[in-house]
Each structure stands twice: as structure tokens, then as C-alpha cells.
Amino acid sequence: MSIIAKDSKREYEPAPEGLHQAVCVDVVDLGIVDGNFGPRHKVRIYWQLEVKDETGKPFLVQKQYTLSLNEKANLRKDLETWRGAKFRPEELQGFDLEKLIGVNCQVQLIHNIRDESTYANVQAVIGAPKGVARLHPVDYVRRQDRDKQQGTGNGNGGEVEDEIVPF
């Protein structure tokens, strides 16, 4: 029996460029990831946009961060602009990213083209505008809950954890 491998390149509609109202729908701990600057603990934050795709579903965008609140860390910069306030010293001792789930904001998207595909990248995250109706997640199941919902796996998206890294 043959085993055939094919190019799995998928075509999809990227979210439009610009500033969009959004709601945080997921925070995923990616664990230790090797990168240009060596292994780093990474997380990915997902937002659902108010604007919808051609099928009527809200666009989903994400940004990956190093899990750090160092003053130069992108995660800290984005969280502070999202909150509209700097972190207090006691908050820098540990901030629970799970608190972000369901919190509204605005995300600035910029299109990048790579390998003949267009990607919508989160350029900035800022606070939600005042006086605007809040968004609520629509038909989104958090990654940590997907296997539990289907009744299979270990509840972490099918990945096996070598160790749990607290943050």
C-alpha cells in the first residue's frame, strides 16, 4: 500500500487590515520553543474580531509572545497598552493571563505577504473604545477544552507535556 504525501497549502481569507474591535477567546501555553535567541517559554493569545469572513464567522487572529513581563517584552508592552496602564511592581511578580479571556480590546492588523500568501498580523493591542457594545465569544471552544469536549486525549490539544512549567 502506498503512502502519499501532498502539499497541504490551504487557501483562506485573511482578516482585513485596520483597527478592529475584538474579544480575547484563548490563551495557549506553548511551552518551551526553540527560536533565534534560543529556547524560550512561549504563549499564544487569540482574539475573535467583530468583522466576519465570507461564511459569516468572526475572524480569528492570534499573536505569539515570550512569556515574560520584562520591560522590553512584547507581551508586557501589549498588555499595558490594552489595559491603558503600566503594571504595578506587585503585579510584575505574577500576572495570570487567564484573566484576559472575555476581555474586549481593539487590535491593529497589518498584512504581510510570504510565499505568495497573505497573513494578517497583530501589530498592536489597545483598550476597547468607551461606549461601544461589548463583544462576546461566538462558537469558540478553547484549545484546552477541545479534547475534553470530544471525550478523547489528555485535554491539552493532543500534545504530551514532558513537564509543566509554572508561570
MODELLER restraints for C-alpha pairs under 7 A, 6 or more apart:
rsr = mdl.restraints
at = mdl.atoms
rsr.add(forms.Gaussian(group=physical.xy_distance, feature=features.Distance(at['CA:14:A'], at['CA:118:A']), mean=6.65, stdev=0.5))
rsr.add(forms.Gaussian(group=physical.xy_distance, feature=features.Distance(at['CA:14:A'], at['CA:119:A']), mean=5.91, stdev=0.5))
rsr.add(forms.Gaussian(group=physical.xy_distance, feature=features.Distance(at['CA:14:A'], at['CA:120:A']), mean=5.68, stdev=0.5))
rsr.add(forms.Gaussian(group=physical.xy_distance, feature=features.Distance(at['CA:15:A'], at['CA:59:A']), mean=5.97, stdev=0.5))
rsr.add(forms.Gaussian(group=physical.xy_distance, feature=features.Distance(at['CA:15:A'], at['CA:120:A']), mean=5.80, stdev=0.5))
rsr.add(forms.Gaussian(group=physical.xy_distance, feature=features.Distance(at['CA:17:A'], at['CA:109:A']), mean=4.85, stdev=0.5))
rsr.add(forms.Gaussian(group=physical.xy_distance, feature=features.Distance(at['CA:17:A'], at['CA:110:A']), mean=5.17, stdev=0.5))
rsr.add(forms.Gaussian(group=physical.xy_distance, feature=features.Distance(at['CA:17:A'], at['CA:111:A']), mean=6.18, stdev=0.5))
rsr.add(forms.Gaussian(group=physical.xy_distance, feature=features.Distance(at['CA:17:A'], at['CA:120:A']), mean=6.94, stdev=0.5))
rsr.add(forms.Gaussian(group=physical.xy_distance, feature=features.Distance(at['CA:18:A'], at['CA:108:A']), mean=5.46, stdev=0.5))
rsr.add(forms.Gaussian(group=physical.xy_distance, feature=features.Distance(at['CA:18:A'], at['CA:109:A']), mean=5.24, stdev=0.5))
rsr.add(forms.Gaussian(group=physical.xy_distance, feature=features.Distance(at['CA:18:A'], at['CA:110:A']), mean=6.80, stdev=0.5))
rsr.add(forms.Gaussian(group=physical.xy_distance, feature=features.Distance(at['CA:19:A'], at['CA:106:A']), mean=6.42, stdev=0.5))
rsr.add(forms.Gaussian(group=physical.xy_distance, feature=features.Distance(at['CA:19:A'], at['CA:107:A']), mean=5.62, stdev=0.5))
rsr.add(forms.Gaussian(group=physical.xy_distance, feature=features.Distance(at['CA:19:A'], at['CA:108:A']), mean=4.35, stdev=0.5))
rsr.add(forms.Gaussian(group=physical.xy_distance, feature=features.Distance(at['CA:19:A'], at['CA:109:A']), mean=6.40, stdev=0.5))
rsr.add(forms.Gaussian(group=physical.xy_distance, feature=features.Distance(at['CA:20:A'], at['CA:49:A']), mean=6.52, stdev=0.5))
rsr.add(forms.Gaussian(group=physical.xy_distance, feature=features.Distance(at['CA:20:A'], at['CA:50:A']), mean=6.90, stdev=0.5))
rsr.add(forms.Gaussian(group=physical.xy_distance, feature=features.Distance(at['CA:20:A'], at['CA:106:A']), mean=5.31, stdev=0.5))
rsr.add(forms.Gaussian(group=physical.xy_distance, feature=features.Distance(at['CA:20:A'], at['CA:107:A']), mean=5.40, stdev=0.5))
rsr.add(forms.Gaussian(group=physical.xy_distance, feature=features.Distance(at['CA:20:A'], at['CA:108:A']), mean=6.43, stdev=0.5))
rsr.add(forms.Gaussian(group=physical.xy_distance, feature=features.Distance(at['CA:21:A'], at['CA:49:A']), mean=5.98, stdev=0.5))
rsr.add(forms.Gaussian(group=physical.xy_distance, feature=features.Distance(at['CA:21:A'], at['CA:50:A']), mean=5.66, stdev=0.5))
rsr.add(forms.Gaussian(group=physical.xy_distance, feature=features.Distance(at['CA:21:A'], at['CA:105:A']), mean=6.02, stdev=0.5))
rsr.add(forms.Gaussian(group=physical.xy_distance, feature=features.Distance(at['CA:21:A'], at['CA:106:A']), mean=4.44, stdev=0.5))
rsr.add(forms.Gaussian(group=physical.xy_distance, feature=features.Distance(at['CA:21:A'], at['CA:107:A']), mean=6.57, stdev=0.5))
rsr.add(forms.Gaussian(group=physical.xy_distance, feature=features.Distance(at['CA:21:A'], at['CA:128:A']), mean=6.96, stdev=0.5))
rsr.add(forms.Gaussian(group=physical.xy_distance, feature=features.Distance(at['CA:22:A'], at['CA:47:A']), mean=5.94, stdev=0.5))
rsr.add(forms.Gaussian(group=physical.xy_distance, feature=features.Distance(at['CA:22:A'], at['CA:48:A']), mean=5.47, stdev=0.5))
rsr.add(forms.Gaussian(group=physical.xy_distance, feature=features.Distance(at['CA:22:A'], at['CA:49:A']), mean=4.34, stdev=0.5))
rsr.add(forms.Gaussian(group=physical.xy_distance, feature=features.Distance(at['CA:22:A'], at['CA:50:A']), mean=5.84, stdev=0.5))
rsr.add(forms.Gaussian(group=physical.xy_distance, feature=features.Distance(at['CA:22:A'], at['CA:104:A']), mean=5.68, stdev=0.5))
rsr.add(forms.Gaussian(group=physical.xy_distance, feature=features.Distance(at['CA:22:A'], at['CA:105:A']), mean=5.36, stdev=0.5))
rsr.add(forms.Gaussian(group=physical.xy_distance, feature=features.Distance(at['CA:22:A'], at['CA:106:A']), mean=5.45, stdev=0.5))
rsr.add(forms.Gaussian(group=physical.xy_distance, feature=features.Distance(at['CA:22:A'], at['CA:107:A']), mean=6.61, stdev=0.5))
rsr.add(forms.Gaussian(group=physical.xy_distance, feature=features.Distance(at['CA:22:A'], at['CA:135:A']), mean=6.79, stdev=0.5))
rsr.add(forms.Gaussian(group=physical.xy_distance, feature=features.Distance(at['CA:23:A'], at['CA:47:A']), mean=5.34, stdev=0.5))
rsr.add(forms.Gaussian(group=physical.xy_distance, feature=features.Distance(at['CA:23:A'], at['CA:48:A']), mean=5.43, stdev=0.5))
rsr.add(forms.Gaussian(group=physical.xy_distance, feature=features.Distance(at['CA:23:A'], at['CA:49:A']), mean=6.65, stdev=0.5))
rsr.add(forms.Gaussian(group=physical.xy_distance, feature=features.Distance(at['CA:23:A'], at['CA:102:A']), mean=5.81, stdev=0.5))
rsr.add(forms.Gaussian(group=physical.xy_distance, feature=features.Distance(at['CA:23:A'], at['CA:103:A']), mean=5.60, stdev=0.5))
rsr.add(forms.Gaussian(group=physical.xy_distance, feature=features.Distance(at['CA:23:A'], at['CA:104:A']), mean=4.28, stdev=0.5))
rsr.add(forms.Gaussian(group=physical.xy_distance, feature=features.Distance(at['CA:23:A'], at['CA:105:A']), mean=6.13, stdev=0.5))
rsr.add(forms.Gaussian(group=physical.xy_distance, feature=features.Distance(at['CA:23:A'], at['CA:135:A']), mean=5.95, stdev=0.5))
rsr.add(forms.Gaussian(group=physical.xy_distance, feature=features.Distance(at['CA:23:A'], at['CA:136:A']), mean=6.55, stdev=0.5))
rsr.add(forms.Gaussian(group=physical.xy_distance, feature=features.Distance(at['CA:23:A'], at['CA:137:A']), mean=6.71, stdev=0.5))
rsr.add(forms.Gaussian(group=physical.xy_distance, feature=features.Distance(at['CA:24:A'], at['CA:46:A']), mean=5.87, stdev=0.5))
rsr.add(forms.Gaussian(group=physical.xy_distance, feature=features.Distance(at['CA:24:A'], at['CA:47:A']), mean=4.33, stdev=0.5))
rsr.add(forms.Gaussian(group=physical.xy_distance, feature=features.Distance(at['CA:24:A'], at['CA:48:A']), mean=6.44, stdev=0.5))
rsr.add(forms.Gaussian(group=physical.xy_distance, feature=features.Distance(at['CA:24:A'], at['CA:100:A']), mean=6.23, stdev=0.5))
rsr.add(forms.Gaussian(group=physical.xy_distance, feature=features.Distance(at['CA:24:A'], at['CA:101:A']), mean=5.08, stdev=0.5))
rsr.add(forms.Gaussian(group=physical.xy_distance, feature=features.Distance(at['CA:24:A'], at['CA:102:A']), mean=5.26, stdev=0.5))
rsr.add(forms.Gaussian(group=physical.xy_distance, feature=features.Distance(at['CA:24:A'], at['CA:103:A']), mean=5.59, stdev=0.5))
rsr.add(forms.Gaussian(group=physical.xy_distance, feature=features.Distance(at['CA:24:A'], at['CA:104:A']), mean=6.40, stdev=0.5))
rsr.add(forms.Gaussian(group=physical.xy_distance, feature=features.Distance(at['CA:25:A'], at['CA:46:A']), mean=5.72, stdev=0.5))
rsr.add(forms.Gaussian(group=physical.xy_distance, feature=features.Distance(at['CA:25:A'], at['CA:47:A']), mean=5.43, stdev=0.5))
rsr.add(forms.Gaussian(group=physical.xy_distance, feature=features.Distance(at['CA:25:A'], at['CA:48:A']), mean=6.41, stdev=0.5))
rsr.add(forms.Gaussian(group=physical.xy_distance, feature=features.Distance(at['CA:25:A'], at['CA:101:A']), mean=5.33, stdev=0.5))
rsr.add(forms.Gaussian(group=physical.xy_distance, feature=features.Distance(at['CA:25:A'], at['CA:102:A']), mean=6.00, stdev=0.5))
rsr.add(forms.Gaussian(group=physical.xy_distance, feature=features.Distance(at['CA:25:A'], at['CA:137:A']), mean=6.24, stdev=0.5))
rsr.add(forms.Gaussian(group=physical.xy_distance, feature=features.Distance(at['CA:26:A'], at['CA:45:A']), mean=5.87, stdev=0.5))
rsr.add(forms.Gaussian(group=physical.xy_distance, feature=features.Distance(at['CA:26:A'], at['CA:46:A']), mean=5.04, stdev=0.5))
rsr.add(forms.Gaussian(group=physical.xy_distance, feature=features.Distance(at['CA:26:A'], at['CA:101:A']), mean=6.01, stdev=0.5))
rsr.add(forms.Gaussian(group=physical.xy_distance, feature=features.Distance(at['CA:26:A'], at['CA:142:A']), mean=5.74, stdev=0.5))
rsr.add(forms.Gaussian(group=physical.xy_distance, feature=features.Distance(at['CA:27:A'], at['CA:43:A']), mean=6.92, stdev=0.5))
rsr.add(forms.Gaussian(group=physical.xy_distance, feature=features.Distance(at['CA:27:A'], at['CA:44:A']), mean=5.76, stdev=0.5))
rsr.add(forms.Gaussian(group=physical.xy_distance, feature=features.Distance(at['CA:27:A'], at['CA:45:A']), mean=4.59, stdev=0.5))
rsr.add(forms.Gaussian(group=physical.xy_distance, feature=features.Distance(at['CA:27:A'], at['CA:46:A']), mean=6.34, stdev=0.5))
rsr.add(forms.Gaussian(group=physical.xy_distance, feature=features.Distance(at['CA:27:A'], at['CA:97:A']), mean=6.97, stdev=0.5))
rsr.add(forms.Gaussian(group=physical.xy_distance, feature=features.Distance(at['CA:27:A'], at['CA:98:A']), mean=6.65, stdev=0.5))
rsr.add(forms.Gaussian(group=physical.xy_distance, feature=features.Distance(at['CA:28:A'], at['CA:43:A']), mean=5.51, stdev=0.5))
rsr.add(forms.Gaussian(group=physical.xy_distance, feature=features.Distance(at['CA:28:A'], at['CA:44:A']), mean=5.16, stdev=0.5))
rsr.add(forms.Gaussian(group=physical.xy_distance, feature=features.Distance(at['CA:28:A'], at['CA:45:A']), mean=6.49, stdev=0.5))
rsr.add(forms.Gaussian(group=physical.xy_distance, feature=features.Distance(at['CA:29:A'], at['CA:42:A']), mean=6.48, stdev=0.5))
rsr.add(forms.Gaussian(group=physical.xy_distance, feature=features.Distance(at['CA:29:A'], at['CA:43:A']), mean=4.56, stdev=0.5))
rsr.add(forms.Gaussian(group=physical.xy_distance, feature=features.Distance(at['CA:29:A'], at['CA:44:A']), mean=6.66, stdev=0.5))
rsr.add(forms.Gaussian(group=physical.xy_distance, feature=features.Distance(at['CA:30:A'], at['CA:42:A']), mean=5.28, stdev=0.5))
rsr.add(forms.Gaussian(group=physical.xy_distance, feature=features.Distance(at['CA:30:A'], at['CA:43:A']), mean=5.19, stdev=0.5))
rsr.add(forms.Gaussian(group=physical.xy_distance, feature=features.Distance(at['CA:31:A'], at['CA:41:A']), mean=5.22, stdev=0.5))
rsr.add(forms.Gaussian(group=physical.xy_distance, feature=features.Distance(at['CA:31:A'], at['CA:42:A']), mean=5.74, stdev=0.5))
rsr.add(forms.Gaussian(group=physical.xy_distance, feature=features.Distance(at['CA:32:A'], at['CA:39:A']), mean=6.01, stdev=0.5))
rsr.add(forms.Gaussian(group=physical.xy_distance, feature=features.Distance(at['CA:32:A'], at['CA:40:A']), mean=5.25, stdev=0.5))
rsr.add(forms.Gaussian(group=physical.xy_distance, feature=features.Distance(at['CA:32:A'], at['CA:41:A']), mean=4.28, stdev=0.5))
rsr.add(forms.Gaussian(group=physical.xy_distance, feature=features.Distance(at['CA:32:A'], at['CA:42:A']), mean=6.23, stdev=0.5))
rsr.add(forms.Gaussian(group=physical.xy_distance, feature=features.Distance(at['CA:33:A'], at['CA:39:A']), mean=5.27, stdev=0.5))
rsr.add(forms.Gaussian(group=physical.xy_distance, feature=features.Distance(at['CA:33:A'], at['CA:40:A']), mean=5.41, stdev=0.5))
rsr.add(forms.Gaussian(group=physical.xy_distance, feature=features.Distance(at['CA:33:A'], at['CA:41:A']), mean=6.13, stdev=0.5))
rsr.add(forms.Gaussian(group=physical.xy_distance, feature=features.Distance(at['CA:33:A'], at['CA:42:A']), mean=6.39, stdev=0.5))
rsr.add(forms.Gaussian(group=physical.xy_distance, feature=features.Distance(at['CA:34:A'], at['CA:40:A']), mean=6.39, stdev=0.5))
rsr.add(forms.Gaussian(group=physical.xy_distance, feature=features.Distance(at['CA:40:A'], at['CA:66:A']), mean=6.39, stdev=0.5))
rsr.add(forms.Gaussian(group=physical.xy_distance, feature=features.Distance(at['CA:41:A'], at['CA:66:A']), mean=5.77, stdev=0.5))
rsr.add(forms.Gaussian(group=physical.xy_distance, feature=features.Distance(at['CA:41:A'], at['CA:67:A']), mean=5.55, stdev=0.5))
rsr.add(forms.Gaussian(group=physical.xy_distance, feature=features.Distance(at['CA:42:A'], at['CA:64:A']), mean=6.84, stdev=0.5))
rsr.add(forms.Gaussian(group=physical.xy_distance, feature=features.Distance(at['CA:42:A'], at['CA:65:A']), mean=5.55, stdev=0.5))
rsr.add(forms.Gaussian(group=physical.xy_distance, feature=features.Distance(at['CA:42:A'], at['CA:66:A']), mean=4.45, stdev=0.5))
rsr.add(forms.Gaussian(group=physical.xy_distance, feature=features.Distance(at['CA:42:A'], at['CA:67:A']), mean=5.26, stdev=0.5))
rsr.add(forms.Gaussian(group=physical.xy_distance, feature=features.Distance(at['CA:43:A'], at['CA:64:A']), mean=5.74, stdev=0.5))
rsr.add(forms.Gaussian(group=physical.xy_distance, feature=features.Distance(at['CA:43:A'], at['CA:65:A']), mean=5.37, stdev=0.5))
rsr.add(forms.Gaussian(group=physical.xy_distance, feature=features.Distance(at['CA:43:A'], at['CA:66:A']), mean=6.33, stdev=0.5))
rsr.add(forms.Gaussian(group=physical.xy_distance, feature=features.Distance(at['CA:43:A'], at['CA:67:A']), mean=6.04, stdev=0.5))
rsr.add(forms.Gaussian(group=physical.xy_distance, feature=features.Distance(at['CA:44:A'], at['CA:62:A']), mean=6.61, stdev=0.5))
rsr.add(forms.Gaussian(group=physical.xy_distance, feature=features.Distance(at['CA:44:A'], at['CA:63:A']), mean=5.59, stdev=0.5))
rsr.add(forms.Gaussian(group=physical.xy_distance, feature=features.Distance(at['CA:44:A'], at['CA:64:A']), mean=4.24, stdev=0.5))
rsr.add(forms.Gaussian(group=physical.xy_distance, feature=features.Distance(at['CA:44:A'], at['CA:65:A']), mean=6.11, stdev=0.5))
rsr.add(forms.Gaussian(group=physical.xy_distance, feature=features.Distance(at['CA:45:A'], at['CA:62:A']), mean=5.47, stdev=0.5))
rsr.add(forms.Gaussian(group=physical.xy_distance, feature=features.Distance(at['CA:45:A'], at['CA:63:A']), mean=5.56, stdev=0.5))
rsr.add(forms.Gaussian(group=physical.xy_distance, feature=features.Distance(at['CA:45:A'], at['CA:64:A']), mean=6.48, stdev=0.5))
rsr.add(forms.Gaussian(group=physical.xy_distance, feature=features.Distance(at['CA:46:A'], at['CA:60:A']), mean=6.84, stdev=0.5))
rsr.add(forms.Gaussian(group=physical.xy_distance, feature=features.Distance(at['CA:46:A'], at['CA:61:A']), mean=5.73, stdev=0.5))
rsr.add(forms.Gaussian(group=physical.xy_distance, feature=features.Distance(at['CA:46:A'], at['CA:62:A']), mean=4.27, stdev=0.5))
rsr.add(forms.Gaussian(group=physical.xy_distance, feature=features.Distance(at['CA:46:A'], at['CA:63:A']), mean=6.78, stdev=0.5))
rsr.add(forms.Gaussian(group=physical.xy_distance, feature=features.Distance(at['CA:47:A'], at['CA:60:A']), mean=5.74, stdev=0.5))
rsr.add(forms.Gaussian(group=physical.xy_distance, feature=features.Distance(at['CA:47:A'], at['CA:61:A']), mean=5.38, stdev=0.5))
rsr.add(forms.Gaussian(group=physical.xy_distance, feature=features.Distance(at['CA:47:A'], at['CA:62:A']), mean=6.10, stdev=0.5))
rsr.add(forms.Gaussian(group=physical.xy_distance, feature=features.Distance(at['CA:48:A'], at['CA:58:A']), mean=6.11, stdev=0.5))
rsr.add(forms.Gaussian(group=physical.xy_distance, feature=features.Distance(at['CA:48:A'], at['CA:59:A']), mean=5.80, stdev=0.5))
rsr.add(forms.Gaussian(group=physical.xy_distance, feature=features.Distance(at['CA:48:A'], at['CA:60:A']), mean=4.57, stdev=0.5))
rsr.add(forms.Gaussian(group=physical.xy_distance, feature=features.Distance(at['CA:48:A'], at['CA:61:A']), mean=6.48, stdev=0.5))
rsr.add(forms.Gaussian(group=physical.xy_distance, feature=features.Distance(at['CA:48:A'], at['CA:137:A']), mean=6.79, stdev=0.5))
rsr.add(forms.Gaussian(group=physical.xy_distance, feature=features.Distance(at['CA:49:A'], at['CA:58:A']), mean=5.60, stdev=0.5))
rsr.add(forms.Gaussian(group=physical.xy_distance, feature=features.Distance(at['CA:49:A'], at['CA:59:A']), mean=5.30, stdev=0.5))
rsr.add(forms.Gaussian(group=physical.xy_distance, feature=features.Distance(at['CA:49:A'], at['CA:60:A']), mean=6.25, stdev=0.5))
rsr.add(forms.Gaussian(group=physical.xy_distance, feature=features.Distance(at['CA:50:A'], at['CA:58:A']), mean=6.14, stdev=0.5))
rsr.add(forms.Gaussian(group=physical.xy_distance, feature=features.Distance(at['CA:51:A'], at['CA:58:A']), mean=5.79, stdev=0.5))
rsr.add(forms.Gaussian(group=physical.xy_distance, feature=features.Distance(at['CA:51:A'], at['CA:59:A']), mean=6.46, stdev=0.5))
rsr.add(forms.Gaussian(group=physical.xy_distance, feature=features.Distance(at['CA:52:A'], at['CA:58:A']), mean=4.08, stdev=0.5))
rsr.add(forms.Gaussian(group=physical.xy_distance, feature=features.Distance(at['CA:52:A'], at['CA:59:A']), mean=5.50, stdev=0.5))
rsr.add(forms.Gaussian(group=physical.xy_distance, feature=features.Distance(at['CA:53:A'], at['CA:59:A']), mean=5.99, stdev=0.5))
rsr.add(forms.Gaussian(group=physical.xy_distance, feature=features.Distance(at['CA:62:A'], at['CA:122:A']), mean=6.89, stdev=0.5))
rsr.add(forms.Gaussian(group=physical.xy_distance, feature=features.Distance(at['CA:63:A'], at['CA:122:A']), mean=6.19, stdev=0.5))
rsr.add(forms.Gaussian(group=physical.xy_distance, feature=features.Distance(at['CA:65:A'], at['CA:74:A']), mean=6.71, stdev=0.5))
rsr.add(forms.Gaussian(group=physical.xy_distance, feature=features.Distance(at['CA:65:A'], at['CA:75:A']), mean=5.79, stdev=0.5))
rsr.add(forms.Gaussian(group=physical.xy_distance, feature=features.Distance(at['CA:66:A'], at['CA:75:A']), mean=6.90, stdev=0.5))
rsr.add(forms.Gaussian(group=physical.xy_distance, feature=features.Distance(at['CA:68:A'], at['CA:75:A']), mean=6.65, stdev=0.5))
rsr.add(forms.Gaussian(group=physical.xy_distance, feature=features.Distance(at['CA:69:A'], at['CA:75:A']), mean=6.56, stdev=0.5))
rsr.add(forms.Gaussian(group=physical.xy_distance, feature=features.Distance(at['CA:69:A'], at['CA:76:A']), mean=4.93, stdev=0.5))
rsr.add(forms.Gaussian(group=physical.xy_distance, feature=features.Distance(at['CA:69:A'], at['CA:92:A']), mean=6.52, stdev=0.5))
rsr.add(forms.Gaussian(group=physical.xy_distance, feature=features.Distance(at['CA:70:A'], at['CA:76:A']), mean=6.81, stdev=0.5))
rsr.add(forms.Gaussian(group=physical.xy_distance, feature=features.Distance(at['CA:78:A'], at['CA:124:A']), mean=6.68, stdev=0.5))
rsr.add(forms.Gaussian(group=physical.xy_distance, feature=features.Distance(at['CA:78:A'], at['CA:125:A']), mean=5.58, stdev=0.5))
rsr.add(forms.Gaussian(group=physical.xy_distance, feature=features.Distance(at['CA:80:A'], at['CA:86:A']), mean=5.30, stdev=0.5))
rsr.add(forms.Gaussian(group=physical.xy_distance, feature=features.Distance(at['CA:80:A'], at['CA:87:A']), mean=6.85, stdev=0.5))
rsr.add(forms.Gaussian(group=physical.xy_distance, feature=features.Distance(at['CA:81:A'], at['CA:125:A']), mean=6.47, stdev=0.5))
rsr.add(forms.Gaussian(group=physical.xy_distance, feature=features.Distance(at['CA:81:A'], at['CA:126:A']), mean=5.03, stdev=0.5))
rsr.add(forms.Gaussian(group=physical.xy_distance, feature=features.Distance(at['CA:81:A'], at['CA:127:A']), mean=6.66, stdev=0.5))
rsr.add(forms.Gaussian(group=physical.xy_distance, feature=features.Distance(at['CA:82:A'], at['CA:105:A']), mean=6.49, stdev=0.5))
rsr.add(forms.Gaussian(group=physical.xy_distance, feature=features.Distance(at['CA:82:A'], at['CA:125:A']), mean=5.54, stdev=0.5))
rsr.add(forms.Gaussian(group=physical.xy_distance, feature=features.Distance(at['CA:82:A'], at['CA:126:A']), mean=4.03, stdev=0.5))
rsr.add(forms.Gaussian(group=physical.xy_distance, feature=features.Distance(at['CA:82:A'], at['CA:127:A']), mean=4.33, stdev=0.5))
rsr.add(forms.Gaussian(group=physical.xy_distance, feature=features.Distance(at['CA:83:A'], at['CA:127:A']), mean=5.92, stdev=0.5))
rsr.add(forms.Gaussian(group=physical.xy_distance, feature=features.Distance(at['CA:84:A'], at['CA:127:A']), mean=6.33, stdev=0.5))
rsr.add(forms.Gaussian(group=physical.xy_distance, feature=features.Distance(at['CA:102:A'], at['CA:136:A']), mean=6.67, stdev=0.5))
rsr.add(forms.Gaussian(group=physical.xy_distance, feature=features.Distance(at['CA:104:A'], at['CA:128:A']), mean=5.64, stdev=0.5))
rsr.add(forms.Gaussian(group=physical.xy_distance, feature=features.Distance(at['CA:104:A'], at['CA:134:A']), mean=6.68, stdev=0.5))
rsr.add(forms.Gaussian(group=physical.xy_distance, feature=features.Distance(at['CA:104:A'], at['CA:135:A']), mean=6.59, stdev=0.5))
rsr.add(forms.Gaussian(group=physical.xy_distance, feature=features.Distance(at['CA:105:A'], at['CA:125:A']), mean=6.83, stdev=0.5))
rsr.add(forms.Gaussian(group=physical.xy_distance, feature=features.Distance(at['CA:105:A'], at['CA:126:A']), mean=5.79, stdev=0.5))
rsr.add(forms.Gaussian(group=physical.xy_distance, feature=features.Distance(at['CA:105:A'], at['CA:127:A']), mean=4.63, stdev=0.5))
rsr.add(forms.Gaussian(group=physical.xy_distance, feature=features.Distance(at['CA:105:A'], at['CA:128:A']), mean=3.96, stdev=0.5))
rsr.add(forms.Gaussian(group=physical.xy_distance, feature=features.Distance(at['CA:106:A'], at['CA:125:A']), mean=5.81, stdev=0.5))
rsr.add(forms.Gaussian(group=physical.xy_distance, feature=features.Distance(at['CA:106:A'], at['CA:126:A']), mean=5.24, stdev=0.5))
rsr.add(forms.Gaussian(group=physical.xy_distance, feature=features.Distance(at['CA:106:A'], at['CA:127:A']), mean=5.96, stdev=0.5))
rsr.add(forms.Gaussian(group=physical.xy_distance, feature=features.Distance(at['CA:106:A'], at['CA:128:A']), mean=5.46, stdev=0.5))
rsr.add(forms.Gaussian(group=physical.xy_distance, feature=features.Distance(at['CA:107:A'], at['CA:122:A']), mean=6.41, stdev=0.5))
rsr.add(forms.Gaussian(group=physical.xy_distance, feature=features.Distance(at['CA:107:A'], at['CA:124:A']), mean=5.71, stdev=0.5))
rsr.add(forms.Gaussian(group=physical.xy_distance, feature=features.Distance(at['CA:107:A'], at['CA:125:A']), mean=4.63, stdev=0.5))
rsr.add(forms.Gaussian(group=physical.xy_distance, feature=features.Distance(at['CA:107:A'], at['CA:126:A']), mean=6.44, stdev=0.5))
rsr.add(forms.Gaussian(group=physical.xy_distance, feature=features.Distance(at['CA:108:A'], at['CA:122:A']), mean=5.84, stdev=0.5))
rsr.add(forms.Gaussian(group=physical.xy_distance, feature=features.Distance(at['CA:108:A'], at['CA:123:A']), mean=5.38, stdev=0.5))
rsr.add(forms.Gaussian(group=physical.xy_distance, feature=features.Distance(at['CA:108:A'], at['CA:124:A']), mean=5.05, stdev=0.5))
rsr.add(forms.Gaussian(group=physical.xy_distance, feature=features.Distance(at['CA:108:A'], at['CA:125:A']), mean=6.44, stdev=0.5))
rsr.add(forms.Gaussian(group=physical.xy_distance, feature=features.Distance(at['CA:109:A'], at['CA:120:A']), mean=5.88, stdev=0.5))
rsr.add(forms.Gaussian(group=physical.xy_distance, feature=features.Distance(at['CA:109:A'], at['CA:121:A']), mean=5.39, stdev=0.5))
rsr.add(forms.Gaussian(group=physical.xy_distance, feature=features.Distance(at['CA:109:A'], at['CA:122:A']), mean=4.75, stdev=0.5))
rsr.add(forms.Gaussian(group=physical.xy_distance, feature=features.Distance(at['CA:109:A'], at['CA:123:A']), mean=5.56, stdev=0.5))
rsr.add(forms.Gaussian(group=physical.xy_distance, feature=features.Distance(at['CA:110:A'], at['CA:120:A']), mean=5.63, stdev=0.5))
rsr.add(forms.Gaussian(group=physical.xy_distance, feature=features.Distance(at['CA:110:A'], at['CA:121:A']), mean=5.31, stdev=0.5))
rsr.add(forms.Gaussian(group=physical.xy_distance, feature=features.Distance(at['CA:110:A'], at['CA:122:A']), mean=6.57, stdev=0.5))
rsr.add(forms.Gaussian(group=physical.xy_distance, feature=features.Distance(at['CA:110:A'], at['CA:123:A']), mean=6.25, stdev=0.5))
rsr.add(forms.Gaussian(group=physical.xy_distance, feature=features.Distance(at['CA:111:A'], at['CA:118:A']), mean=6.31, stdev=0.5))
rsr.add(forms.Gaussian(group=physical.xy_distance, feature=features.Distance(at['CA:111:A'], at['CA:119:A']), mean=5.44, stdev=0.5))
rsr.add(forms.Gaussian(group=physical.xy_distance, feature=features.Distance(at['CA:111:A'], at['CA:120:A']), mean=4.58, stdev=0.5))
rsr.add(forms.Gaussian(group=physical.xy_distance, feature=features.Distance(at['CA:111:A'], at['CA:121:A']), mean=6.08, stdev=0.5))
rsr.add(forms.Gaussian(group=physical.xy_distance, feature=features.Distance(at['CA:112:A'], at['CA:118:A']), mean=5.68, stdev=0.5))
rsr.add(forms.Gaussian(group=physical.xy_distance, feature=features.Distance(at['CA:112:A'], at['CA:119:A']), mean=5.23, stdev=0.5))
rsr.add(forms.Gaussian(group=physical.xy_distance, feature=features.Distance(at['CA:112:A'], at['CA:120:A']), mean=6.48, stdev=0.5))
rsr.add(forms.Gaussian(group=physical.xy_distance, feature=features.Distance(at['CA:112:A'], at['CA:121:A']), mean=7.00, stdev=0.5))
rsr.add(forms.Gaussian(group=physical.xy_distance, feature=features.Distance(at['CA:113:A'], at['CA:119:A']), mean=6.19, stdev=0.5))
rsr.add(forms.Gaussian(group=physical.xy_distance, feature=features.Distance(at['CA:143:A'], at['CA:157:A']), mean=6.02, stdev=0.5))
rsr.add(forms.Gaussian(group=physical.xy_distance, feature=features.Distance(at['CA:144:A'], at['CA:155:A']), mean=5.50, stdev=0.5))
rsr.add(forms.Gaussian(group=physical.xy_distance, feature=features.Distance(at['CA:144:A'], at['CA:156:A']), mean=4.94, stdev=0.5))
rsr.add(forms.Gaussian(group=physical.xy_distance, feature=features.Distance(at['CA:144:A'], at['CA:157:A']), mean=6.08, stdev=0.5))
rsr.add(forms.Gaussian(group=physical.xy_distance, feature=features.Distance(at['CA:145:A'], at['CA:155:A']), mean=6.13, stdev=0.5))
rsr.add(forms.Gaussian(group=physical.xy_distance, feature=features.Distance(at['CA:146:A'], at['CA:155:A']), mean=6.99, stdev=0.5))
rsr.add(forms.Gaussian(group=physical.xy_distance, feature=features.Distance(at['CA:146:A'], at['CA:157:A']), mean=6.76, stdev=0.5))
rsr.add(forms.Gaussian(group=physical.xy_distance, feature=features.Distance(at['CA:147:A'], at['CA:153:A']), mean=5.51, stdev=0.5))
rsr.add(forms.Gaussian(group=physical.xy_distance, feature=features.Distance(at['CA:147:A'], at['CA:154:A']), mean=6.92, stdev=0.5))
rsr.add(forms.Gaussian(group=physical.xy_distance, feature=features.Distance(at['CA:147:A'], at['CA:155:A']), mean=5.04, stdev=0.5))
rsr.add(forms.Gaussian(group=physical.xy_distance, feature=features.Distance(at['CA:147:A'], at['CA:157:A']), mean=6.23, stdev=0.5))
rsr.add(forms.Gaussian(group=physical.xy_distance, feature=features.Distance(at['CA:148:A'], at['CA:155:A']), mean=5.41, stdev=0.5))
